[in-house]
Amino acid sequence: MSGSDYRKLFPGQSYPKRTAAAAAELVTRGLKASVATLDYLVNKGVVQRPRGEGRNRQWQPWHILQAIHYLAEQDAFTPEGWRSEEHTSELQSH
């Protein structure tokens, strides 16, 4: 799901998000993600470390985009996830 589609379906989302909410956003966008996945990405240096620790990290939109880029490159999509031209274009533009 593209960022614009996500914002249309879930207007008024507030940031920063705690780790579980950030993982839920990624899953809603069609990516395989969990709290453990996000911890791994932070510890590996793929995603800039958000403020806080563990489940209390404060995820900003740019942190989530970093995770989206990496997970999409790894083809870590849920069975319901899909790649559309719009989704791919959005990832490439960031």
C-alpha positions as CSV (number, residue, x, y, z in Angstrom):
1,M,0.0,0.0,0.0
2,S,1.4,3.4,-1.0
3,G,1.9,6.1,1.6
4,S,-0.9,8.2,0.1
5,D,-3.3,5.2,0.2
6,Y,-2.3,4.6,3.8
7,R,-3.0,8.2,4.8
8,K,-6.4,8.1,3.1
9,L,-7.4,4.9,4.9
10,F,-6.0,6.0,8.3
11,P,-6.2,9.8,8.4
12,G,-4.8,11.6,11.4
13,Q,-2.1,9.1,12.2
14,S,0.2,10.7,14.8
15,Y,3.9,10.3,15.0
16,P,6.1,9.4,16.7
17,K,4.7,5.8,16.9
18,R,5.9,3.2,19.4
19,T,7.6,0.1,17.9
20,A,4.5,-2.1,17.8
21,A,2.5,0.6,16.1
22,A,5.3,1.1,13.5
23,A,5.4,-2.6,12.8
24,A,1.6,-2.6,12.4
25,E,1.8,0.2,9.9
26,L,4.3,-1.8,7.9
27,V,2.1,-4.8,7.9
28,T,-0.9,-2.7,6.9
29,R,1.2,-1.5,3.9
30,G,1.8,-5.1,2.9
31,L,5.2,-5.8,4.4
32,K,6.3,-8.6,6.7
33,A,7.3,-6.8,9.9
34,S,7.2,-7.3,13.7
35,V,8.7,-5.7,16.7
36,A,11.6,-8.2,16.4
37,T,12.0,-7.2,12.7
38,L,12.3,-3.5,13.6
39,D,14.7,-4.2,16.4
40,Y,16.9,-6.2,14.0
41,L,16.9,-3.4,11.4
42,V,17.9,-0.9,14.0
43,N,20.6,-3.1,15.5
44,K,22.0,-3.9,12.0
45,G,22.1,-0.1,11.2
46,V,19.6,-0.4,8.3
47,V,17.3,2.1,10.0
48,Q,18.5,5.1,11.9
49,R,18.0,4.5,15.6
50,P,14.8,6.1,16.9
51,R,14.8,7.8,20.3
52,G,14.0,5.4,23.1
53,E,14.7,1.7,23.5
54,G,12.9,-1.5,22.4
55,R,9.1,-1.3,22.4
56,N,9.3,2.3,23.6
57,R,11.3,3.6,20.6
58,Q,9.7,6.7,19.0
59,W,9.3,6.0,15.2
60,Q,9.0,9.0,12.9
61,P,7.8,8.7,9.3
62,W,11.3,8.7,8.0
63,H,12.3,5.7,10.1
64,I,9.3,3.8,8.7
65,L,10.3,4.8,5.2
66,Q,13.8,3.4,5.8
67,A,12.3,0.1,6.9
68,I,10.0,0.1,3.9
69,H,12.9,0.6,1.5
70,Y,14.9,-2.3,3.0
71,L,12.0,-4.7,3.4
72,A,10.8,-4.0,-0.2
73,E,14.3,-4.6,-1.5
74,Q,14.2,-7.9,0.3
75,D,10.8,-8.7,-1.2
76,A,9.5,-9.1,2.4
77,F,5.9,-8.7,1.4
78,T,2.9,-10.3,3.1
79,P,0.8,-12.7,1.1
80,E,-1.7,-9.9,0.7
81,G,1.0,-7.4,-0.1
82,W,1.6,-6.3,-3.7
83,R,3.8,-4.1,-5.7
84,S,2.0,-1.6,-7.8
85,E,3.7,1.0,-10.1
86,E,2.6,3.7,-7.6
87,H,4.1,1.8,-4.6
88,T,7.4,1.2,-6.4
89,S,7.5,4.8,-7.6
90,E,6.9,6.1,-4.1
91,L,9.8,4.0,-2.8
92,Q,12.1,5.1,-5.5
93,S,11.3,8.8,-4.9
94,H,12.4,8.7,-1.3
